[in-house]
Amino acid sequence: MCGIVAATAARNIVPVLIEGLTRLEYRGYDSAGLALLNPTLTRLRSVGRVAELAAQADGQVAHHGIAHTRWATHGVPSERNAHPHVSVGLAVVHNGIIENYAELKQELRAAGYAFTSDTDTEVIAHLIQETLKASADLFQAVQRATARLIGAYAIAVLREGDETLVVARHGAPLLLGLGEDGNYAASDASALLQVTRRMIYLEDGDVAELRRDAIRIVGAGGTAVNIPEQRPVHESTLSADDVELGEYTHYMQKEIFEQPQALAATLELIGGAQAISPNLFGVAAPEMLNSVRSVLILACGTSYHSGLVARYWIEQLAGIPCSVEIASEYRYRVSVPNPEQLVVAISQSGETADTLASVKHAKAQGMGRTLAICNVPESAIVRECALRFLTRAGPEIGVASTKAFTTQLAALFLLAVTLAKSAGRLGPEQESIQLKALRHLPVAVQKVLALEPEIKAWAERFADKHHALFLGRGHHYPIALEGALKLKEISYIHAEGYPAGELKHGPLALVDKDMPVISIAPNDTLLEKLKSNLKEVAARGGELYVFADADSAVDAEPGVHILRLPEHYGLLSPVLHVVPLQLLSYHVALVKGTDVDKPRNLAKSVTVE
Ligand code: M6R
């Protein structure tokens, strides 16, 4: 979603702002803008790509500025709604949603302020301006103004004639970068790697003042925060290569092909051990996990699908009931809290607003045993949970999640094994067999990636289709859901994932020659049942595309196309079977010419409701 970059430094910060926005492009946006002090306020905005803003900013020199990519919430994507928003010499950029903006707008209108946009952000600019009437101190004005905001925000503010930048966060990500020649702020670390690796993650309620040579932070209670005692300085381990495309055309392509190494890096956490310890999930894990008798998984999108796979593993291996809920539903429904339950939040970004709120909701109901499975250290969800497992997928830039999913699955399998051991259901020999299978995954995934040429040929046949159906059974049903999500989000083909046994209860009515049916057919106990379901499709003239195992007894025939994965992988088979579906979506999107990494209307990190 929206991206923020702010800088105050001895160098010309205009290229820093532009490069920072470029690095944040992956988050999803529809317009961009910046405000500079040189020495009066210059505001530049553009609808479209950061490159257009860069062209406008060419030749500008400044030492003090804020910049923004906007993903529209209040008001259409347009120049007048693009950030920064100004109020007499003061400019604000904002990520998040201000829920009480309508009341504040009314109040500010009555006080004489005129609004030139449809955004909630403009309210913040005028509110700070109004607050400055009582005291000319910008820092205090931001503190007082933000105290009146209801909702989520990360903001950066500058004012003509002021040496400082003021930033604040509540419910939306923001970090500070400590540079050699100045100080910076941004929505995520990738925007600031160009100038520094030393980062401070702000917490909810923090307001920070940035000067070229100093920073200060005041926390939610209004008391000064000690640096580094209370807000440690982290040395980012991201390398420039991690966020570069290198030899690839798209980030999604790069990230699909990085999966063997992402899995290997994640599995380094268990080394060559024959047995694992609950400590993998944090120091408090042995005690917390030992007595767990049920699990509740909370997540959104692709992360929700990894939770659905984990339910099969946890119930089968550990014999513990596991429910999986879409975070945006769980946070608002009346549920029955169980303080003994383990709550697992799964998130690539660690900043998804609904997932974060669902964890807070669970905690508020007395459910304190919380575990984050996340790809971003120091993210809000990681900090909110008592336990953590950090996947090592590296930065995922493409909006369509790929390597985050397979590494989440590896983490969740480790959790299932850990819970199975605590429940006394997994002996040392079985544990060692499961860990061996897990360690072989990078090699197995590499072999699946070699199927790309055949998948590419299939993709050509999808380009003129408007709908597609994905079928799976058992722990491959979530993989059917994930395949459908991938296809719809990047190729804009309407796709549904169904448990194959459910076909005759409704979706079979849709099947005809124009509706490709993609099926996952591993050689497991449900294969014969699945084959009957496929016959039902073929009998109605449906075209079948089947991803089978090497030894699945299914044969190609007219209208039934088969691609075989190199090996059958038992419980971990979903990790392999999702890969061809990722490749299929990627190649269909290429054929259709869509914007693979930044599909329309979507954002990478969904930091608003
Ligand atoms: O960062 P998260 O894992 O919490 O994100 C959750 C979803 O927004 C995300 O998985 C989304 O569904 C992806 N675009 C799917 O490819």
Residues whose N, C-alpha, C, O or C-beta is under 5 A from the ligand:
A	BS01	M6R	C300 G301 T302 S303 I346 S347 Q348 S349 G350 T352 V399 A400 S401 K604 V606
